[in-house]
Amino acid sequence: MRSTTNVSAGARTRLSAILHGVWVVFFVTVLGAVLTRIPLAALAALLVFVGAKLVDPRPVREFLRHGEATAYFITLAGVVFINLLAGIALGVAWAVIQLLRK
């Protein structure tokens, strides 16, 4: 997600990813005390907002046409309501079940 956001902001080289890492390290080490005052709910909301902006609806339409949207939405719900690893595991498990049924 960080790389995609970086590219959409106009990045053209790998140096931008390196500089982004440097900025993160800088803010964590120098401004760590200030960063801890940001509520986790606000950071989570920001992460969800940026992630939602990165979703491309075209593949979802393809999933709907091919009958694979259920796995997509199960994965999405698992990621949002449980955590990333569990969401991906649920989506893969559902896709395997569907594959075995076919």
C-alpha positions in Angstrom: 0.0 0.0 0.0 2.9 2.3 0.8 4.4 1.9 -2.7 1.1 2.4 -4.5 0.5 5.5 -2.5 4.0 6.7 -3.2 3.5 6.2 -7.0 0.1 7.9 -7.0 1.8 10.9 -5.3 4.1 11.2 -8.2 7.1 9.0 -7.3 9.1 7.7 -10.3 12.2 6.0 -8.8 13.1 3.7 -6.0 14.8 6.6 -4.3 11.3 7.8 -3.3 10.7 4.5 -1.4 14.0 4.8 0.3 13.3 8.4 1.3 9.9 7.5 2.5 11.6 4.9 4.8 14.0 7.5 6.0 11.2 9.9 6.8 9.4 7.2 8.8 12.5 6.4 10.8 13.1 10.2 11.3 9.6 10.8 12.6 9.6 7.8 14.9 13.0 8.5 16.4 12.8 12.3 16.7 9.1 12.9 17.2 8.2 9.6 18.8 6.7 11.2 21.9 4.5 13.4 19.7 3.4 10.5 17.5 2.3 8.5 20.6 -0.3 11.2 21.3 -2.1 10.4 18.0 -5.1 8.2 18.8 -4.9 4.7 17.3 -8.5 5.1 16.1 -7.4 8.1 14.0 -4.5 6.2 12.5 -6.7 3.3 11.7 -9.3 5.5 10.1 -6.5 7.1 8.0 -5.3 3.6 7.0 -8.8 2.5 6.0 -9.4 5.7 4.0 -6.1 5.4 2.1 -6.7 1.7 1.5 -10.2 2.3 0.2 -8.9 4.9 -2.3 -6.5 2.3 -3.6 -9.3 -0.2 -4.4 -10.0 -0.5 -8.1 -13.6 -1.4 -8.8 -12.9 -3.0 -12.2 -11.6 -6.3 -10.8 -14.6 -6.5 -8.5 -16.8 -6.4 -11.7 -14.8 -9.2 -13.1 -15.2 -11.2 -9.9 -19.0 -10.7 -10.1 -19.0 -11.9 -13.7 -17.1 -15.1 -12.9 -18.8 -15.9 -9.7 -15.8 -15.2 -7.5 -17.0 -12.2 -5.7 -17.9 -14.2 -2.6 -14.2 -15.0 -1.9 -13.3 -11.4 -2.4 -15.9 -10.1 0.0 -15.2 -12.8 2.6 -11.5 -11.8 2.4 -12.4 -8.1 2.7 -14.7 -8.7 5.7 -12.1 -10.9 7.4 -9.4 -8.2 7.0 -11.6 -5.4 8.2 -13.2 -7.2 11.2 -10.5 -9.7 12.3 -7.0 -8.9 10.9 -5.0 -9.2 7.7 -3.8 -12.7 8.1 -7.1 -14.1 9.1 -8.9 -12.3 6.3 -6.6 -13.7 3.7 -6.8 -17.2 5.2 -10.6 -17.1 5.2 -10.6 -15.9 1.6 -8.2 -18.6 0.4 -10.1 -21.3 2.4 -13.4 -20.2 0.8 -11.8 -20.2 -2.7 -10.4 -23.7 -2.1 -13.8 -25.0 -0.9 -15.4 -23.5 -4.1 -12.7 -25.1 -6.3 -13.2 -28.5 -4.7 -17.0 -28.2 -5.2 -16.5 -27.5 -8.9 
